[in-house]
Amino acid sequence: MGRHMVRFSRQITAALAVAAAATAFAPASQAAEVQLKAASFLPTRVIFAKFFGDWVASVNKVCKGKVHISIIGPSAIKSLEQWNALKTGVIDMHYGPPNYYRGTLPEASVTDLATNTLVEQRKNGAWAMLNKIHEQKLNAHYLTQIGNGLHFFVYTTKPAKDGKFNGFRLRSVPIYDAFFKSLGAQPVRMAPPAVYTGLERNVVDGVGWPLWGVNDFSWDKFLKYRYGPGFYSVSVNILVNLDKWKSLSQAQKGCLNERSKWFEKVWPRWRHDQNAKEFAAQNKSGIKYVDLGKKFAEKAHEIYWASLRKSDLQFIDKIKPLLTN
């Protein structure tokens, strides 16, 4: 009887060891659903962040059981502090424009000058270059971006004279300061929520802004002209803290990558549909479009390329042909 008990005990011990080994080497796809906290530089009700909310919703639906993302906005972490919170691991993900972390990674703003699609950038190696430099300098994995192909314009409350903006005070951000100065305008720093009052009180004569959002902010009450053709490309990156990314299972990474590639394919249609809505809204508001000719946009790009080449000549010159048609 004692020998039977010893044998039975050994069988139980062996079975437990096999079970433990099976658990230890279980496929990563069986890992528990990971909860990721993402910070958005704008509230998701704002048009530029709405599409991030849509992307997150698709991730939470398709990747259910693997990944779930929750979004916090600038009320929780200030927009200009979010990139550092990502770098240090305070948050898991960040949705924000690269010019916000330009002091740490100026080369990332190169996507503002892209003229090809996100699908093309992934195929030709541009995505890989951008991901590598984000990993090296920002401790972040670059998933994808939102905004590609959405252009900027100069909006004013009064007409320019022969395409010149001498004496105009234009709300600006660093990406087009030099361009505005070349037009004879004076760049003015002003947060988006303060622009309405700035226009109302004639503190500024106009703004540099993409096609979208002018009516959402009610700036159309004051703005009368939109000067183009459009220049630059809106670039808002979706990033994951690199340490968190490395901790994810292959199934979790795979689902996030699949949702990113899916988005890159559907984005041109989403952008086209939203563009039509924005054009219609601005036309209804009486904002007149003035075409200053292709040299207007070409000048904006030439100035920006020259600025970026000062940050890392080798990187910029290598990636430029991968981002332009």
PAKEMAR-811295 format. One record per residue: residue in one letter; z negated, x, y negated of N, C-alpha, C, O in turn. Coordinates in steps of 0.001 Angstrom, whole numbers, plus 500000, padded with zeros to 6 digits. Each point is the difference from the previous one (the first is absolute). Layout:
REM residues N
AZXYZXYZXYZXY ...
REM end
This chain:
REM residues 325
M500000500844501202500000499156498798500000500869498762500669499679499018 G498582501429501014499931500901498859501346500632499708500391500167498844 R500345500199502280501313500615499783500970499020499358500812500369499151 H499083498329501288500874498978499402499725499846498508500935499854499214 M497797500177500388499634499860498598500512501180499186500492499830498885 V499388501375501683500477501185499301501512499920499804500528500298498929 R500165499276502172501451499885499914500385498958498954500911500225499203 F498386498618500799500285498929499048499758500469498564500762499684499086 S498147501085500743499679500520498666501081500938499513500373499979498828 R500131500849502081501050500926499617501287499249499622500715500398499080 Q499566498502501651501185499199499700499900499362498613500972499960499246 I497841499547500440499773499387498685500178501034498895500640499744498980 T498765501452501252500100501074499010501456500392499781500430500200498864 A500339499911502241501416500360499893500780498925499251500865500309499180 A498824498422501108500699498895499333499723500001498509500901499775499192 L497841500480500446499645500055498579500707501150499299500423499871498851 A499703501251501844500670501154499418501474499693499749500554500367498964 V500073498952502001501407499628499841500160499040498832500931500128499206 A498145498897500690500064499029498906499843500682498649500694499674499037 A498362501298500911499773500719498745501235500804499612500381500054498830 A500240500573502174501196500783499719501136499102499535500762500353499099 A499340498474501533501059499073499603499813499543498567500969499839499258 T497780499953500355499704499597498631500324501115499018500564499768498930 A499067501449501459500217501146499119501484500244499752500411500409498913 F500388499326502131501423500277499878500831498720499895501190499991500316 A498168498937499239500709498732499833501067500160498940499826500784499067 P501266498497501054501066500085498993499478499695498622499173499104499830 A501308501646499160499534499805498624500279498597499510499344499514499079 S501657499815501552500372498668499557498877498998500210499990498930499391 Q499023501436501510498902499110500264498823500237499055498948499382500159 A501218501494498875498927500268499042499709498738499200500880499164499794 A497885500710499763499595498824499230500774499936498690500447501023499481 E499707497772499992500709499804498736499292500777498893498798499831499791 V501938501011499509499420500797498929500064499219498692501009499364499694 Q497918500692499548499926499327498711500252501023498900499252500969499867 L501792498822499351500359500931498936499795499346498638500425498867499773 K498920501857499327499778499499498637501028500638499080500057501223499872 A500752497945499489501060500480499109499701499617498561499597498871499719 A500604502076499369499824499737498566501371499870499348500856500870500155 S499342498039499115501246499767499275499779500260498516498990499585499432 F501961501103499945499838500343498589500077498782499092499589500063498841 L500933498828501676500049498744499261499502498873500898500106500095501223 P499358498849498193499622498833500813501248499441500675501082500042499415 T498792499440501789501167499543500749500674498779499371501108499640500400 R498251499724498635500658498869499323501099500481499047500890499233499635 V499041502043499963501017500578499118501233500325500837499879500474501129 I501301499275498320501239500078500763500189501346500690500492500036501128 F499135501068498237500220501319500599499112500236501215500318500835500847 A498578498441499245499100500147501141500170498867501006499506500084501124 K501189498863498473500205498856500896500691500440501280499623499577501093 F501392501276498771500757500404501174499173500908500914500245500046501206 F498791500666498241499079500756500844499146499027500807499752500209501187 G499806498732498155499242498973500708500823499380501121499476499709501075 D501812500090498670500885499453501036500138500975501164500006499597501163 W500105501697498510500115501017501055498724500049500835500059500061501228 V498804499912498112498716500016500709499881498778500905499521500110501128 A500907498738498391499953498784500808500846500151501260499618499535501074 S501534501119498785500858500208501171499349500962500991500106499813501212 V499220501221498271499289500942500871498896499270500765499868500154501214 N499350499061498071498874499312500637500457499003501056499279499732500961 K501917499720498860500535499052500973500606500709501205499659499694501143 V501239501253498600500720500678501077499107500999500743500141500185501209 C498948500454498066499151501039500601498620499472500393499071500780500208 K500797497912499892498711499405500364499493500586501312500740500110500978 G497989500262499023499432500653501171500074501511499927499314500698500746 K501515499807498359500134501451499800499489500412498612499166500895499868 V501367498418499087499681500375498617499779498748499164500725499014500128 H498271501043499020499794498935499008499682500663498660499110500846499916 I501619498765499043499821500590498671499399498974499053500455498857499946 S498536501542499317499437499165498939500254500712498672499979501229499931 I500261497989499020500386500557498703498906499807498964499432498915499872 I500280502155499389499155499917498821500848500419498806500973500740500152 G498658498788498663500797500289498821499304500905499008498967500589500316 P501585499529498486499431500880498972498629499558499502499301500779499353 S500307497999500935498653499568499615498954500680500866498847500133499589 A501545500304501616499085500705500899500045501510499760498961500654499920 I502249499890499965500206501421499701501098500079498949501096499480500211 K498629501156498674500975500077498908501310500600500491500015500901500839 S501079498585498624501330500399500452500205501508500018500512500549500976 L499090500120497947500238501438499883499044500837500851500147501220500078 E498873498129500560499052500707500858500291499779501485499401500646500860 Q501510498449499429500240499629501397500604501125500831499648500169501167 W501259500600498237500637501069500772498979501033500459500106500533501105 N498898499753498045498979500970500378499055499413501049499501500713500870 A500263497982499034499189499324501010500693500067501356499345500093501038 L501982499859498946500766500147501239499886501429500520499743500220501184 K500447500735497938499975501406500390498675500388500650499970500756500970 T498942498718498484498666500352500499499510499083501115498921500215500552 G501868498762499783499638499144501112499098498827499661499498499329500902 V500288500410497820499198498845499598500715498710500405499364499023500396 I501970500988499498500823498892500473500973500532501043500254501203500069 D500286497899500736500909500400501074501462500010499560500802500796500488 M499532498306498579501385499877499559500054499801498492499034499557499379 H502112500778500050500186499825498560501416499548499719500960500524500566 Y499157498491498548501296499540499527500051500265498508499332499319499222 G501463501673500372500048500358498591501158500926499690500540500635500906 P499860499456497813501130500844499605499644501484499997498880500363499641 P502060500499500754499717501433500048499695500610498635499342501038499928 N501126498335498980499697500592498692498519499891499671499530500665499076 Y499716498508501660498550499901499788499277501250500510498928500345499501 Y501656500332501491499386501240500505500909501200499719500030500970500757 R500700498936498147500956501039499651499323501343499734500604501050500221 G498167498927499313499293501251499735499747500808501256499926501227499942 T499941498104501195499763500663501278501291500221500781500153501010500687 L500769498045499204501235500070500779501189499541499151500531498912500227 P499894501896498802501094499589499105501324499792500718500828499201499564 E499375501519501542501268499887500716500236498604500581501144499598500216 A497780499674500033500133498674500616500761499028499116500604499046500492 S499369501194498200500687499101499070501515500094500104500710499264499314 V499789501617501522501444500161500153500656498705500469501180499772499735 T498064499381500959500588498743500488500319499044498853500733499030500195 D498726501230498609500362499195498828501477500157499664500582499161499311 L500018501917501179501396500303499679500950499738501167501183500332499933 A498292499076501127500833499723501172501065498963499680499744499018499303 T501452501216501219501094499037499831500513499484501341500944499211500036 N498452501221501059500391499487501313498879499124500562498989499778499333 T501189499729501885499040499062500581498897500717500776500108501184500321 L498839498074499968498898500540500790500459500308501424499543500970500605 V501352498215499922500526500244501343500737501335500033499845500776500943 E500953499490498030500742501265499926499041501179499853500221501056500592 Q498728498771498630499032501079499790499272500354501297499664501162500228 R500097497853500608499340500275501277500948500734500952499584500882500752 K501687498742499202500980500611500898500360501428499615500195500850500870 N499895499422497812500514501314499587498930501072499801500326501132499644 G498419498535500577498939501004499909499152499944498745499001500714499904 A501369498456499130499219499897498762498599499475500287499019500504499453 W500888498481501406498683499446500343499100501079500596498823500093499651 A501726500718501246499211501054500650499486501011498977498854500443500089 M501982499923498942499579500937498959498881499405499147499029500679499666 L501121498048499991498980499336499185498691499865500769498919500179499439 N501186499509501836498794499873500817499269501341500104498778500060499868 K501969500996500366499397501326500158499239500432498751498892500528500093 I501705499248498740499356500457498767498788499123499653499048500473499379 H500988498249501023498830499141499824498857500445500916498833499982499607 E501515500411501600498973500482500924499360501281499478498784500170500082 Q502034500728499383499513501292499540499150499903498738498974500671499896 K501436498511499155499343499994498692499081498804499746499117500064499144 L501089498848501599499217498800499715499194499520501198499308498985499920 N500781501747501199499299499580501221500374498560500346499143499185500341 A502160500520499564500466498638500217501278499971500834500860500873499884 H499238498112500949501232499749500747500816498981499229499491498953499602 Y501785501363500188500902499155499223500704499025500933500847500402500797 L498804498310499107500634498999500849501356499592499447501030500205500642 T498963499218498162501237499557499356499686499702498537498932500367499510 Q501979498977499795499759499631498612500618498645499703500857499518500740 I498702499883498182500540498731499540500542500199498585499357500640499168 G501822498812500565500579500094498654501339500682499939500691499908498986 N499698500778502077501251500746500015501163499156499486500236498895500488 G500498501638498510501165499311499465499708499012498898500922499405499442 L497815500407500233499625499125498884499921500869498746499222500953499958 H501570498729499025500171500886498856499118499653498807499477498892499878 F500380502104499244499266499870498746500970499711498854501188500311500073 F498269499084498864500784499716498795499132500269498775498789500196500109 V501846499810498733499273500067498733500059498604499374501080499480499719 Y497769499934500073499907498671499384499481500163498570499079500779499759 T501509498489499294499553500123498612499895498629499327500584499008500437 T498642500992498480499825498778499204501047499897498901500167498944499389 K500541502163500361501019500033498948501176500827500493499846500805500919 P501326499008498484501183500701500510500016501486499652499573500413498922 A500930500369502017500219501424499737501262500138499162500844499105499978 K499274502017499339501164500227499147500926501012500661499690501188500094 D501463498308500363500987500858500661499402500753501183500308501171500225 G498840498149500521499394500622501170498909500998499683499563500738500883 K499994499301497885498936500912499579498703499227499776500003498870499512 F498911501761500852498696499349499892499092500765499042498788500070500202 N501808500500498757499232500775499019498921499137499354500265498903499508 G498510501625500507498889499284499394499356498958500891498977499429499623 F501595500298501568499420499018500921498767500590500687499988501169500387 R499001498020499752498823500377500785500085499222501320499901498773500022 L500284501971501077500206499361501291498863500306500962499629501157500197 R499837497811500387498982500201501039500653500804501125501082499656500477 S498250501413499938500620500928500932498993500518501024498792499816499851 V501721500826501180499216500756500981500693501349500146501142500147499564 P498200500843501038500570501352500042501414500109500539500746500883499576 I499650498244501351501307500168500625501160499827499025501093500511500245 Y498679498764498634501104499918499040499636500365498573500701499615499064 D498226501112500760499635500494498667501128500830499373500422499742498873 A500052501250501871501021500912499464501295499251499693500671500289499009 F499671498760501836501217499213499769499875499179498722500936499946499201 F497921499420500604499801499199498797500062500857498738500549499584498979 K498890501600501105500054500902498847501440500399499702500375500152498837 S500431500017502201501406500356499792500773498864499329501048500225499395 L498428498559500716500629498841499363499512499804498575500472499110499291 G498570501731500285499455499895498660498757499143499916499476499773498909 A500035499739502247498822499125500023498719500803500203500030501135500475 Q498866498266499164498687500613500187499288499324501169499710498806499927 P500000501933501158499297499412501137498554499657499629499338500747499279 V500195498131501217498629499556499733499345499640501318500574499275500812 R498211501239499397499246499673501204499301498657499816499326499767498997 M500846499361501982499384498687499912499992499387501396501045499920500646 A497801499652499819499904499369501316500729498663499968499999499329498968 P500625500267502142500746498737500026499250498791499440500600499209499272 P498099500614501040499304498832499458499904499997498473499800498948499395 A500344502237499975499881500091498538501344499849499294500042499903498773 V501058500075501982501323499962499389500242498702499229500608500019498930 Y498923498860501605500212498716499323499465500055498571500695499634499053 T498058500829500803499389500105498676500732501027499154500171499812498796 G500269501291501842500731501036499276501297499477499413500366500354498880 L500333498803501872501233499391499505499695498959498922500698499907498991 E498268499330501240499623498940499055499637500572498641500308499399498971 R499038501761501017499528500609498751500955501069499478499684500697499035 N501476499434501594501011500986499587499504501441500106500454500879499266 V498613499351501653499540501367500264501109500770500719500163501205499806 V500592498081501023501176500579500662501192499088499746499846498796499799 D501348501801500214501235499255499761500725499674501301501064499381499997 G498349501042501098500635499739501277499301500749501119498974500650499797 V501611499241501393499392500617501180501082500560500914501134499522500028 G498481501493500706500809500442501120499425499294501221498804500108500271 W502041499165500472499467499193501100501122499654500972501159499917499595 P498519499880501668501030499577500956500493498584499702499515499335499084 L501435500233501692500555498660499820498941498921500225499982498983499307 W499146501245501658499039498976500390498746499987499119499586501030499469 G499831497802500394498657499865499436499897499701498525498914499680499517 V502174500412499754499958499781498552499490498592499678499153499826499124 N501360499189501582499574498623499771498612499721500567499262499170499469 D500382501528501615498672499812500582498904500376499013498938499379499962 F501341501661499231499023500448499006500138499256498664499231500239499068 S501754498858500849500283499227498770500489500877498859499892499616498835 W500645501557501483500553500864498968501301499421499446500431500362498905 D500192498737501855501260499399499559499834499190498714500984499658499345 K497785500043500304499734499295498737500401500853498804500317499473498933 F499669501860501249500275500918498893501282500812500194500687500320499030 L499630500008502209501153500865500274501309499227499881500122498876500486 K500857501752498855501278499337499740501199500721500620501060499401500175 Y498776501888500158501125500786500496499585500813501232498874500490500086 R502056499641500864499825500869501165501171500966500031501147499589500173 Y498560501712499657501051501018499914500173500705501351499035500402500649 G502228499729499741500330500649501250501291500782499851500470500193498879 P500111500258502213499690499578501363498644500514500484499433500945499452 G500074498397501589498689500380500527499969501445500454501004500539500466 F497843500082499396499850501404500385498772500171500891499117499143500035 Y500844501972500680498929500309500950499909498922501082500780499048500014 S498282501118500864499765499053501082498487499836500149499260500982500044 V500301497792500030498564499758500199499580500617501327500707499876501001 S498161500778499005499522500688501197498500499794500126499219500566499235 V500385498624501733498575499761500258499754500275501479500494499277500865 N498745501764499415499850500488501366498898499286500783498990499568499444 I501241500327501858498976499529500936499554501218500798500767500558500784 L497989499843499006499478501230500596498788499708500893499281499020499800 V500514501854501187498826499911500875499274501340499927500631501055500060 N498051498901499812499216501234500044500373500760501275500020499421501086 L500273501874498782500525500775501119499006500086501162500402499917501161 D498313500248498543498999500070501071499934498678500762499889499980501226 K500182498919498031500002498690500648501264499829500837499947499494501121 W501193500934498326501260499891500730499937500740501334500436499483501029 K499021501726498942499903500805501218499079499364501034500147500235501200 S498900498956498330499050499371500918500559498757500680499413499502500960 L501713499996498553500587498793500574500668500297501343500442501121500252 S499623497868500595500688500141501282501508500002499759500468499642498919 Q500273500763502089501454500002499873500536498586499787500974499802499274 A498388499224501361500431498607499833499755499519498578500819499280499428 Q498057501120500010499671499592498624500955500649499001500509499338499095 K499727501958501076500963500694499141501393499385500160500718499787499024 G499639499937502216501316499461500281500235498663499328501096499731499506 C497876499427500473500158498683499384500127500117498483500799499289499390 L498420501602499998500116500220498557501365500580499646500599499617498995 N499885501295501820501327500575499755501099498952500163500951499955499219 E498904499204501805501001498957500239500060499023498837501084499589499586 R497739500034499878499959499073498863500586500655498741500588499321499158 S499247501990500723500572500711498847501524500017500085500682499753499005 K499844500533502163501458500042500184500595498596499868501096499832499464 W498179499170501025500444498618499833500112499648498524500986499411499559 F497988500962499689500001499693498570501173500675499296500662499387499163 E499593501872501177501075500745499347501367499333500196500891500139499161 K499264499146501939501257499308500262500100498679499234501078499634499534 V497798499649500335500054498688499335499828500104498486500328499061499274 W499160502078500243499700500144498586501188499724499070499815499284499016 P501396501241501236501110499725499072500231498502499772500318499590498884 R499526499599502154500183498559499831498861499397499188500229499164499125 W498540501262501165498847499520499228500174500354498519499759499173499120 R500661502067500622500181500463498623501088499192499296499832499592498851 H501266500184501834501116499235499435499560498598499600500332499523498915 D498924499825501960499545498632499723499046499954498813500087499102499163 Q499001501869500765499047500021498897500694500368498690499657499473498941 N501325501435501134500776500356498799500633498762499385499962499819498783 A500617499333502050500660498790499509499010499108499258500333499423498964 K498466500467501559498967499182499348499606500586498647499810499271499026 E500069502054500926499583500662498763501087499917498928499705499760498829 F501553500439501574501109499872499044500025498600499401500161499831498792 A499679499173502066500028498611499549498860499713499037500197499319498993 A498614501191501304498835499760499145500178500653498638499667499402498977 Q500861501835501000500202500690498726501101499342499173499893499899498778 N501156499658501892501067499305499280499479498709499369500341499670498864 K498846499622501871499426498754499496499089500260498807499899499171499096 S499437501985500907499103500364498904500748500503498776499407500178498936 G501892500052501211500798500452498865500057501499499830500379500488498936 I499245500261502107500094501462499928501447500405500240500562499733501062 K500029500909497951501417500368500043500178501388500609499319500950499616 Y501607499155501340500286501292500605501043500746499175501029499439499625 V498688501845500096500925500858499240500331501210500863499114500779500353 D502148499376499982500450501117500838500385501176499107500929499905499198 L498347501202500951500266501187499186500907501008500704500209501106499501 G500324498514501652500935500879500698499314500918500996498793500229499920 K501988500298501023499435500782501097499284501271499538499108500491500692 K501277500046498139499352501221499522498526499778499666499204500939500017 F500444497821499682498608499653499700499122500308501209498985500687499881 A501410498804501274499230500239501222500131501449500467499037500592500487 E502157499971499361500210501394500420499086500955499242499473500954500571 K500345498782498139499133500843499182498557499910500479499296501008500067 A500269497780500265498635499815500504499776500820501266498957500633500162 H502027499353500732499867500720501261500062501517499799499245500739500632 E501634499720498508500114501443499744498684500569499478499563501067500432 I499817498222498645498733500458499409498894500030501050499197500932500040 Y500768498044500806498950499914501019500179501074501073499027500625500423 W502230499591500023500249501044500991499565501369499467499398500793500724 A500908499471498023499631501283499392498487500163499982499491501098500228 S499793497830499505498536500040499973499435500269501392499080500804500149 L501458498535500860499492500156501360500284501391500558499203500528500775 R501916500068498844500339501335500494498974501046499570499873501048500633 K499398498664498292498961500921499533498792499999500937499242500970500039 S500579497947500714498834499895500879500183500795501289499078500688500439 D502105499223500172500279500727501243501510500053500168500601499124500622 L499997501907498821501461500129499963500620499912501394500994499300500193 Q498430501398500769500568500043501344499974498623500662500996499573500583 F497870499735499328499864498686500623500950498994499351500704499265500693 I499312500707497977500821499032499279501481500214500282500727499038500250 D499721502200499715501417500274500228500411499682501448501152499652500262 K497900500469500667500303499711501404500061498501500266500845499537500766 I498258499702498602499932498563500291500975499178499146500372498890500380 K500036501646498486500873499236499101501242499431500700500266498807499860 P500495501988500878501197499436500658499667498975501078500866499229500412 L497881500760500047499598499034501023499575498669499391499801499017500715 L500062500957497973499564498783499310501087499380499128499856498881499509 T501222501856500309501065499521499114501301499815500756500294500735500943 N500479498283498640501268499697500673501076501025499626501134499906500471 
REM end
